[in-house]
Amino acid sequence: MCLHAAGSLQNATAALLECRERLAAQVIAREQELEALRAQTEDLARDALLFHQPVAGDLRAVVSTIRSAGDIDRMNRLALHVAEAVQRRHPAPTLPAEVRDDFAEMGRVAVALAVKAADVVRSRNVVRAVELDRDDDEMDVLHRHMFEVLMDPDWPHSVSAAVDITLLARYYERFADHAVAIARETVYAVTGQEPDAVPI
């Protein structure tokens, strides 16, 4: 599911950067499919709790799966918001040319974090999970940079462009935060400890 979210954001970012309304529509159309996957995952986890009564590590795995499904659902919704912004502004570009490279980088970082989170879940690699928290610092720097751009007294664009950029930057930053949360859940499932308590 995490890879689906990464793919959705990758497509939404391409739609954003290249003014591709049809690609944005495809991201939006997949939302119900991804919602069904989340619901199926939560149903399986609930059934595991009800019928198998897991304890210790197994219980942590089920609980972290439920929490991660919620994070992935929010990641999908954030990708959906990016695609909706493209549709809202179409045929005009959603982003001014000055910030396109910044958003291309935000998209790259966010997708890479989601792919790494998926790998962490699959491999249960605690070291890579803890690394993800540090990897997110790059997104935080990009997010702060967007505010510097918007606060420039020589900002030549409209208020609506500034609002779009603010919201879009927040969507990417939150997407990355949810990828980190998934990795943190995996650390808890594997070790029974919070990531900050793991001596790595």
N, C-alpha and C positions, 0 to 999 in steps of 0.2 A: 504494500500500500504506500509506503514511503517513496518508492520509486515512481509510482503513479503521480504522487504529489509533485515530485521533482520534474517529471515530464510535463505536467500541467503548467508549472511555473515557467519552464523552459519555453513552451509554446506561447504562453501569455507574454513573456518577455520579447520573443521574436515579433509577435503581433504589435506590441507596444513600440518597439524600435523601428519597425518597417511599415507601420500603418496598415497592417493586414487584418482587415475586419473579419474575413472568412475564418482565419486561424483563431481569432478571438471567439468567434461563434462556436468553433469546434471545442474549445476549452469549456465554454459554458454548457454545451450539449453533453459533455462527459460527466457533469456534476452529479446527475442521478445515478450513474453507474458507480461512481466512487462512493456516494452515500450508501448504496446497497452493499458494497464491500465492507464499509465501516460497520454497518448494522449486522452483517453476517459475522464479522470478527467478534463483536460484542456478544452476539448470541452464543457463539461457540465458547467464549470465556465464561459467560453466565452458566451455560450447561456444565462446564468443567467444575465450577464452584458448587452447583447444586447436586450433581450426580457423583462426582469423584471425591469431593471434600478434600482438596489438596492441602498439604501442610508445608511449612517452612519454605524451602526453595521453590517448590511447585506453586505454592500459594503466591509467593512474590512474583513469579513469572506470570500468573494469570492476572494479578492486580496491575502489574506494569503493562500488560497487553491492553487492558481496558483503558488505562490512562493514555497510553501511546496512541490508541485508536482515536481518542478525542483530540490529541495534538495533530494527528494526520488529517483529521476532518477539518480542523481549523486551517491547516496549511492549504488544503484544497480550496477552502473558501477564500483565502487570501489570493490564491492564483486566479480564482473566479473574479474577485474584485478588480484585479489588474486587467483582465479581459473585458470586463464591463466598462472600465474607463476608456478602453480603446473604442468600444462600440459607441459610447456616449459622445465622443469627440469626432468620430468618423463623419466625413472624409478628411477633416483637418487632423494634423498630427497632434497627439496627446502631449508630447514633450517638445519644448524648445530645443533647438539643435545643440545649445551649450551644455545641456545635461544628459544628452543621449549616451555618451561614453560612460558617464557615471552610472547610469541605470543598466547599461550593458554589464558593467563590472558587478553591480549589486545582484543582477540576475545570475551571473556566473558563480559568485560566491554562495548565494542562497541555494542554487541547484547542487553545487558541490557539497555543501553541508548536508543536504537531504540525502544525497547518494551515500555519503559517508555514514550518516545515521542508519540508513538501510543496511549497510555493511556491518555496522556495530550490532544491530539487532540479529542479523543472520549469524555472525561469527561469535557473538557474545564476548568480543574483545574489549576488555575493560580499559586497557591502555589507550586504544583508539577512541573510546568513548570520552575519556578525560581530555584527550587532545581536542576534541570537538569544541569544548568550552573555550579553549584558547583560540581555535580557528575562528570563532564567532567575533573575536575582537576586530577582525578586518571589516566585518559588516558594520560594527558600531562606529568605526572611523568613517566609513562611507556615509552612514546615516547622519553623523554630525556635520560632515562636509556639505551635505545638502542644505542644512540650515544656514551654514555660512554663505552659501550661494544665494539663498533667498533673502538673507539679511543685508546683502550688499546694497548700499544706497543707490547704486547705479543699475539696479535690477530693471531691465527694459520691458518686461512682459506684464501681462495683466494679473489682477488679483486671482482670477479663476485659474490661470496657469500655476500660480504659486500654491493655491489650494490643492490642485491636482498633484503637483510635485510632492507636497507635504504628505498627502494621503498615500501616494504610491511608495514613497520612501519608507513610510511606516509599515506598509504591507510587506515589503521585502525584509525589513528589520524584524518584524514579528514572525515571518516565515522562518527565518534563521533561528530565532529564539525557540520556536517549537521543535526544530530539528535537534537543537541542543537538549531540550527537555526529554526527547525520546532517548537520546544517548544516556542521559542521567537516569532515566527509568531502567535502562538496561543494566547500568552499574548496580542499581539497587536490587534488581532481580537476580543478578549473578552473585553479588557479595553480601547482600543484606545491609549494606552501608550506603550512606550518601557519598557522592563522588568526592567531596572535599575531605572526607575521612579516609579515603583510600590512599595508602602511602605509595605514590608513584612518582 
